[in-house]
């Protein structure tokens, strides 16, 4: 499968009036399956990958700074949290703590090798996500503020929300209906749709999401949960 630019993919999709799936890859098996399916279907696909250093570095750096401002907290660092989890493994380690352990290996002090790598990875994240998303929002002519601009990108569930999050762009998720159950699940599962927009486009996204909900009426209480008093709001 040839690798082409996002610009080429979007331009051709616009000319020929078809949609392009955007897939967030979380492991090598998923990547192989997506590419194999795209080849078989002779379909273009946008593959979104993650720069993992940013997540892990930010987790340790920001969590430690948060705890530093709370001297009365029972733990004061990410290392303390890891030790606490190990001491209470029967209840705290049901899902492990691999990300914590990996993040704690990073040196988050100013000027360290890990800090410099984080800064480079973060800059790359911003360039890739903002550049790619802006190319879509700007429309076929590539110019912001012209008639062919797009107000939002629509994703199934939240599968495309990672790129806007990295870019600092807003997203909103609303009910998109229900999908049939797959064993061992017996009830239909709720399915959401995500609207993502440019920076500071929250008013537009809220309007789109509201109009979508009013047009589709997909929101309904799940059969497996009782209603709450707060489920109903009276307007005065």
The 8 nearest C-alpha neighbors of each residue, nearest first, counted from 0:
[[1, 2, 38, 34, 37, 43, 35, 41],
 [2, 0, 3, 43, 4, 38, 34, 44],
 [1, 3, 0, 4, 5, 43, 45, 44],
 [4, 2, 1, 7, 5, 8, 6, 43],
 [3, 5, 6, 7, 8, 2, 9, 131],
 [4, 6, 8, 7, 9, 3, 131, 45],
 [5, 7, 4, 9, 8, 10, 134, 135],
 [8, 6, 10, 4, 5, 9, 11, 3],
 [9, 7, 5, 11, 6, 10, 12, 4],
 [8, 10, 12, 6, 11, 7, 5, 13],
 [11, 9, 13, 7, 12, 8, 139, 6],
 [10, 12, 14, 13, 8, 9, 15, 7],
 [11, 13, 9, 17, 15, 10, 14, 16],
 [14, 12, 16, 10, 11, 15, 9, 17],
 [15, 13, 11, 12, 16, 10, 17, 9],
 [14, 16, 12, 13, 17, 11, 10, 18],
 [17, 15, 13, 12, 14, 18, 11, 10],
 [18, 16, 12, 15, 13, 19, 14, 11],
 [19, 17, 12, 20, 16, 13, 9, 15],
 [18, 20, 44, 21, 43, 17, 12, 45],
 [21, 19, 44, 22, 45, 18, 43, 46],
 [20, 22, 45, 46, 44, 19, 159, 23],
 [23, 21, 46, 47, 24, 45, 20, 158],
 [22, 24, 47, 158, 46, 48, 159, 25],
 [25, 23, 48, 26, 30, 47, 22, 29],
 [24, 26, 23, 29, 27, 48, 30, 49],
 [27, 25, 29, 28, 24, 30, 31, 48],
 [26, 28, 30, 29, 31, 25, 24, 32],
 [29, 27, 31, 30, 26, 32, 33, 25],
 [28, 30, 32, 27, 31, 26, 33, 24],
 [29, 31, 27, 33, 28, 32, 24, 34],
 [30, 32, 28, 34, 29, 33, 35, 27],
 [33, 31, 29, 35, 30, 34, 36, 28],
 [34, 32, 36, 30, 35, 31, 29, 37],
 [33, 35, 37, 31, 36, 32, 38, 30],
 [36, 34, 32, 38, 37, 33, 31, 39],
 [37, 35, 39, 33, 34, 38, 40, 32],
 [36, 38, 42, 34, 40, 35, 39, 41],
 [37, 39, 41, 35, 36, 40, 34, 42],
 [38, 40, 36, 37, 41, 35, 42, 34],
 [39, 41, 37, 42, 38, 36, 35, 43],
 [42, 40, 38, 39, 37, 43, 36, 0],
 [41, 43, 37, 40, 44, 38, 39, 19],
 [44, 42, 19, 37, 41, 45, 8, 20],
 [43, 45, 20, 19, 21, 46, 42, 37],
 [44, 46, 21, 22, 20, 47, 43, 19],
 [47, 45, 22, 21, 44, 23, 48, 24],
 [46, 48, 23, 22, 24, 45, 49, 21],
 [49, 47, 24, 23, 46, 50, 25, 22],
 [50, 48, 51, 47, 24, 25, 124, 23],
 [49, 51, 52, 53, 120, 48, 124, 54],
 [50, 52, 53, 54, 49, 55, 56, 120],
 [53, 51, 55, 54, 56, 50, 117, 120],
 [54, 52, 56, 51, 55, 117, 57, 121],
 [55, 53, 57, 51, 52, 56, 58, 50],
 [54, 56, 102, 58, 52, 57, 53, 51],
 [57, 55, 53, 58, 59, 54, 52, 60],
 [58, 56, 60, 54, 55, 59, 61, 53],
 [57, 59, 55, 56, 61, 60, 62, 54],
 [60, 58, 62, 56, 57, 61, 102, 63],
 [59, 61, 57, 63, 62, 58, 107, 56],
 [62, 60, 64, 63, 57, 58, 59, 65],
 [61, 63, 65, 59, 64, 60, 58, 66],
 [62, 64, 76, 66, 65, 61, 60, 59],
 [65, 63, 67, 61, 62, 66, 60, 68],
 [64, 66, 62, 63, 67, 68, 61, 69],
 [65, 67, 69, 63, 75, 68, 64, 62],
 [68, 66, 64, 69, 65, 63, 75, 70],
 [67, 69, 66, 65, 70, 64, 63, 71],
 [68, 70, 66, 67, 71, 72, 65, 75],
 [71, 69, 72, 68, 67, 66, 75, 73],
 [70, 72, 69, 73, 74, 75, 68, 66],
 [71, 73, 74, 70, 69, 75, 66, 67],
 [74, 72, 71, 75, 70, 79, 69, 80],
 [75, 73, 72, 79, 76, 80, 66, 77],
 [76, 74, 66, 67, 79, 72, 73, 63],
 [77, 75, 63, 79, 78, 74, 66, 80],
 [76, 78, 80, 79, 63, 59, 81, 103],
 [77, 79, 81, 76, 80, 82, 103, 75],
 [80, 78, 82, 76, 77, 81, 74, 83],
 [81, 79, 83, 77, 78, 82, 84, 74],
 [80, 82, 78, 84, 83, 79, 85, 77],
 [83, 81, 79, 85, 80, 84, 86, 78],
 [84, 82, 80, 86, 85, 81, 79, 87],
 [85, 83, 87, 81, 91, 86, 82, 88],
 [84, 86, 88, 82, 87, 83, 81, 92],
 [85, 87, 83, 84, 88, 82, 91, 81],
 [88, 86, 84, 85, 89, 91, 90, 83],
 [87, 89, 92, 85, 91, 90, 84, 86],
 [90, 88, 87, 91, 92, 93, 86, 85],
 [89, 91, 88, 92, 87, 93, 84, 94],
 [92, 90, 88, 84, 87, 93, 89, 85],
 [93, 91, 95, 88, 94, 90, 89, 84],
 [92, 94, 95, 91, 90, 89, 88, 96],
 [95, 93, 92, 96, 91, 97, 90, 88],
 [96, 94, 92, 93, 97, 91, 98, 88],
 [95, 97, 99, 98, 100, 92, 94, 81],
 [96, 98, 100, 99, 95, 101, 102, 94],
 [97, 99, 101, 100, 96, 102, 55, 103],
 [100, 98, 102, 96, 97, 101, 103, 81],
 [101, 99, 97, 103, 98, 102, 96, 104],
 [100, 102, 98, 103, 104, 99, 97, 55],
 [103, 101, 55, 99, 104, 100, 105, 59],
 [102, 104, 100, 105, 101, 99, 59, 78],
 [103, 105, 102, 101, 106, 100, 99, 59],
 [106, 104, 103, 102, 107, 113, 56, 101],
 [105, 107, 113, 108, 111, 104, 114, 112],
 [108, 106, 114, 60, 105, 113, 109, 111],
 [107, 109, 106, 111, 110, 114, 113, 60],
 [110, 108, 111, 114, 107, 115, 106, 112],
 [109, 111, 114, 115, 108, 112, 113, 107],
 [112, 110, 114, 113, 109, 108, 115, 106],
 [111, 113, 115, 114, 116, 110, 106, 117],
 [112, 114, 116, 111, 115, 106, 117, 105],
 [115, 113, 117, 111, 116, 112, 107, 110],
 [114, 116, 118, 112, 117, 113, 111, 119],
 [115, 117, 113, 119, 114, 118, 120, 112],
 [118, 116, 114, 120, 115, 119, 53, 121],
 [117, 119, 121, 115, 116, 120, 122, 114],
 [118, 120, 116, 122, 117, 121, 123, 115],
 [121, 119, 123, 117, 122, 118, 116, 124],
 [120, 122, 124, 118, 123, 119, 117, 53],
 [121, 123, 119, 125, 120, 124, 118, 126],
 [124, 122, 120, 126, 121, 125, 127, 119],
 [125, 123, 121, 127, 122, 126, 128, 120],
 [126, 124, 122, 166, 128, 123, 127, 129],
 [125, 127, 123, 124, 130, 129, 128, 122],
 [128, 126, 130, 124, 125, 129, 131, 123],
 [127, 129, 131, 125, 130, 166, 162, 126],
 [130, 128, 132, 166, 131, 126, 125, 133],
 [129, 131, 127, 133, 128, 126, 132, 134],
 [132, 130, 128, 134, 129, 133, 127, 135],
 [131, 133, 135, 129, 134, 130, 128, 136],
 [132, 134, 136, 130, 135, 131, 129, 137],
 [135, 133, 131, 132, 137, 136, 130, 141],
 [134, 136, 132, 133, 137, 138, 131, 9],
 [135, 137, 149, 133, 138, 148, 134, 132],
 [138, 136, 148, 143, 141, 142, 134, 135],
 [137, 139, 148, 147, 136, 135, 141, 140],
 [138, 140, 141, 10, 137, 147, 13, 9],
 [139, 141, 142, 138, 137, 147, 145, 148],
 [142, 140, 137, 139, 138, 134, 143, 135],
 [143, 141, 137, 140, 145, 144, 138, 148],
 [144, 142, 137, 145, 141, 148, 136, 138],
 [143, 145, 142, 148, 146, 137, 147, 136],
 [144, 146, 147, 143, 148, 142, 137, 140],
 [145, 147, 148, 144, 138, 149, 143, 137],
 [146, 148, 138, 145, 149, 139, 137, 140],
 [149, 147, 138, 137, 136, 146, 145, 144],
 [148, 150, 136, 151, 138, 137, 147, 135],
 [151, 149, 196, 148, 136, 152, 203, 197],
 [152, 150, 196, 195, 149, 194, 153, 136],
 [151, 153, 195, 194, 196, 154, 150, 149],
 [152, 154, 194, 193, 151, 195, 192, 155],
 [153, 155, 193, 159, 192, 156, 158, 157],
 [156, 154, 192, 157, 158, 193, 191, 153],
 [155, 157, 191, 192, 158, 193, 190, 154],
 [158, 156, 160, 159, 193, 155, 154, 192],
 [159, 157, 156, 160, 155, 23, 154, 22],
 [158, 160, 157, 161, 154, 162, 23, 21],
 [159, 161, 157, 163, 162, 158, 164, 170],
 [162, 160, 164, 163, 159, 165, 158, 23],
 [161, 163, 165, 164, 128, 160, 166, 159],
 [164, 162, 168, 166, 165, 160, 161, 167],
 [163, 165, 161, 167, 162, 166, 168, 160],
 [166, 164, 162, 163, 167, 161, 125, 124],
 [165, 167, 163, 129, 125, 164, 168, 128],
 [166, 168, 164, 165, 163, 169, 198, 125],
 [167, 169, 198, 163, 166, 197, 164, 196],
 [170, 168, 195, 196, 198, 201, 163, 167],
 [171, 169, 195, 194, 196, 193, 160, 172],
 [170, 172, 194, 193, 195, 173, 204, 169],
 [173, 171, 193, 192, 191, 194, 170, 174],
 [172, 174, 191, 192, 175, 193, 208, 171],
 [175, 173, 191, 218, 176, 217, 190, 192],
 [176, 174, 191, 190, 192, 217, 173, 177],
 [175, 177, 217, 190, 174, 189, 191, 178],
 [178, 176, 189, 190, 188, 187, 179, 175],
 [177, 179, 188, 187, 189, 180, 190, 176],
 [180, 178, 187, 188, 181, 177, 186, 185],
 [181, 179, 187, 186, 184, 185, 188, 178],
 [180, 182, 184, 183, 179, 185, 187, 186],
 [183, 181, 184, 185, 180, 186, 179, 187],
 [182, 184, 181, 185, 180, 186, 187, 179],
 [185, 183, 182, 181, 180, 186, 187, 188],
 [184, 186, 180, 183, 182, 187, 181, 179],
 [187, 185, 180, 184, 188, 179, 222, 223],
 [188, 186, 180, 179, 178, 177, 189, 185],
 [187, 189, 177, 178, 180, 186, 190, 179],
 [190, 188, 177, 176, 178, 191, 187, 174],
 [191, 189, 177, 175, 176, 156, 174, 188],
 [190, 192, 156, 174, 175, 173, 172, 155],
 [191, 193, 156, 155, 175, 172, 173, 154],
 [194, 192, 172, 154, 171, 157, 153, 156],
 [193, 195, 153, 171, 170, 152, 151, 172],
 [196, 194, 170, 152, 151, 169, 193, 171],
 [197, 195, 151, 200, 169, 168, 150, 170],
 [196, 198, 200, 168, 199, 169, 195, 136],
 [197, 199, 168, 200, 169, 196, 167, 201],
 [200, 198, 201, 197, 169, 168, 202, 196],
 [201, 199, 203, 197, 198, 202, 196, 204],
 [200, 202, 204, 203, 199, 205, 169, 196],
 [203, 201, 205, 204, 200, 206, 199, 207],
 [202, 204, 206, 200, 201, 205, 207, 150],
 [205, 203, 201, 207, 206, 202, 208, 200],
 [206, 204, 208, 202, 203, 207, 209, 201],
 [205, 207, 209, 203, 204, 208, 210, 202],
 [208, 206, 204, 210, 209, 205, 211, 203],
 [207, 209, 211, 205, 206, 210, 204, 212],
 [208, 210, 206, 212, 211, 207, 205, 213],
 [211, 209, 213, 207, 212, 208, 214, 206],
 [212, 210, 208, 214, 209, 213, 207, 215],
 [213, 211, 209, 215, 216, 210, 214, 208],
 [212, 214, 210, 211, 216, 215, 209, 217],
 [213, 215, 211, 212, 216, 210, 209, 217],
 [214, 216, 212, 217, 213, 211, 175, 218],
 [217, 215, 212, 213, 218, 214, 219, 211],
 [216, 218, 176, 215, 174, 175, 219, 212],
 [219, 217, 216, 174, 220, 176, 212, 175],
 [218, 220, 217, 221, 216, 174, 176, 222],
 [221, 219, 222, 218, 226, 224, 225, 223],
 [222, 220, 223, 224, 219, 225, 189, 188],
 [221, 223, 224, 220, 225, 186, 219, 187],
 [222, 224, 221, 225, 186, 220, 226, 187],
 [223, 225, 222, 221, 226, 220, 227, 219],
 [226, 224, 227, 223, 222, 221, 220, 228],
 [227, 225, 224, 230, 228, 220, 229, 221],
 [226, 228, 229, 230, 225, 231, 224, 220],
 [229, 227, 230, 231, 226, 232, 225, 233],
 [228, 230, 227, 231, 232, 226, 233, 225],
 [231, 229, 227, 228, 226, 232, 220, 225],
 [232, 230, 229, 228, 233, 227, 226, 234],
 [231, 233, 234, 230, 229, 228, 235, 227],
 [234, 232, 235, 231, 229, 230, 228, 227],
 [235, 233, 232, 231, 230, 229, 228, 209],
 [234, 233, 232, 231, 229, 230, 228, 209]]
